[in-house]
Amino acid sequence: MKLTKEYIDNILVIVIEDKEANLSKAEQFKELMLQEVESGARNLIISFKNVEYLDSSFLGALVAVLKKLLPLNGKLVITELNDDILNLFTLTRLDKIFTLKSTLQTSLETF
């Protein structure tokens, strides 16, 4: 799984570079994100600007990251979703659990 990481102030911005976020990448993604949290990252933005397809196993990985962050007073913002992926979050009602923003700038403003 290809990711780029950048800190903007104390916010870790992760950009998923792959076009598909699916079962074959979910476990590796989850492990990488949990390592970041264990290393001290508390404010995360995950950008899906390059992702065209997202499946339920990857949604599960995102939920696992959020569950790890919440007791630590951390925050996770998901940004730059295409319409199909945004609809998936809405249909699964995960839009009520995750903070979803349309741009990186609006994501940064939530912290």
Secondary structure, 3 states (H helix, E strand, C coil): CCEEEEEECCEEEEEECCCEECHHHHHHHHHHHHHHHHCCCCEEEEECCCCCEECHHHHHHHHHHHHHHHHHCCEEEEECCCHHHHHHHHHCCHHHCCEEECCHHHHHCCC
